[in-house]
Amino acid sequence: MRLKSDGKVSIEALRRPLYRGWLTLRAMENLPIDKEPELAVDANLWLPVQSYYAIHGVGLAALEALRSDQPSTHSSFLREASASLARTLLPRPFSITCTGDIFPGGATPASFSGTGATRADTKAINALSALTQSNAETFVAKAIATTRDHAFEASFDHHRKQRRKSRLNRAKKQQLAGRIPPTSVFDFLYRYRLRSNYSDVDTFRIGQTEIDMAVQHYKHVLTLTLNLVTLLHSIIERRIGIGPFTELRKRFKANRTSDA
């Protein structure tokens, strides 16, 4: 998709989510972990939430700049971000998406776009293997495939509870699977946020007791967030023009207590 400037984009409509994202990102950047590294141990508890909401805010602004339908829920945001941003506009590895059926016996085998990695590659690589330049993209694909697997299980579990059933047959699983949209880095960050808040709090609470490790983790997540935000910025800037985007930055910096 070729991006062109669009004078019909509402600057005010995209300003609010953009500023929300920037406020969250600024909080992440301003934590003085280089001077006080022990802060990272506790900060990592909230870091996944901050990372997701920074991306959520800037992502909503990018979708507004594209004049896409504005998502009103997290699920609709993830669906639209995967379709309109990850699959069509972002470079590798942020363009990697997973489609198809993760569960055994599914009618449509899981596959990836935006990468040369295959489902067999992601199954073969051990999550505890050393990260290298040659296997990094496979690790990204594995994280996205695992996220899709969790989405399937959550859908199946929700249906079982609603229907008070202990098991689902293959036909029902196939029907539910057909409703799950492509999975991307946006879905991964949302799952990461949910794990830290709800399903796996202890990993974030006691899993990084070494200060050096905690600082490294904080910086890695911040770098991931900054890189994705920078790419989203480029989409917004190309759609509204460099002048209006620069003005948005000036207004944000001038107003430390933004009304976003």
C-alpha positions, 0 to 999 in steps of 0.5 A: 500500500502506497501512503499519500498525504490526505488533507481530510484526516482529522488532526484533532481526532488523532491527537487525543490517542496520540497524546495518550500514547506519548504520555505513557511512553514518556513515563517509560523513558523518564524512569531513571534506571541508569542512576537507580537501577533497583527501580527496574525490579518493581517497574517491570511489573507495570512495564507490559501495561505501559508498553501496550498502552503506548502502542495502543494510543499511537496505533489508534492515531495511525489508524485514524490517519489511515481513515480506518474505522476507529476501534472501540474495544481492544479486540477490534483494535487488535484486528484492525491493527493487524490487518491495516498496519502489520500486514500491509505497512510495517517492515519485518519483523513487525509485519509477521502475522500468523493465520490458520488453525494452531490446534491439532486436527485443524482444517487450515494449517497455521502459516505465517506471512511477512517471514520465511519462518514456518510452523515447523521452524517455530515448533523445533526451536526451544524457547530457552535457546540462545538468541542469535541473529539467524534465529531471531525472526523464528523466535518472533514467529514463535511468540506470535504463534504461541499468542495465537494458540492462547487466543484459540484456547481462550475462545474454546474455554469461553464457549465451554463455560457458556455451554457448560461443556467439558469438551468441544468436538472438532467441528465446533472448534473449527467454527470458533477458529474461523472467527479468530483474525490474523495474529500479530505483534499487537496481539503479542503485546496485549497478551503480554499485558494481560499476563502481567496483570492477571494470569501470570503475575508471579513471573513478573513479581519474583522472576527477575530478582537480579537487578542487572537482569531486571534493567536489561529486561526493562531496556529491551521492552522500552526499545521494542516499544520505541521502535514500533512507535517510530514506525507508527509515527512514520505512517502518521507523518506521511498521511498528515504531512510533516508540518502538522506532525511537527506541530503536534510534537511542539504542542505536546512538549509545550503542554506537560499537563496535556488534556489528552 
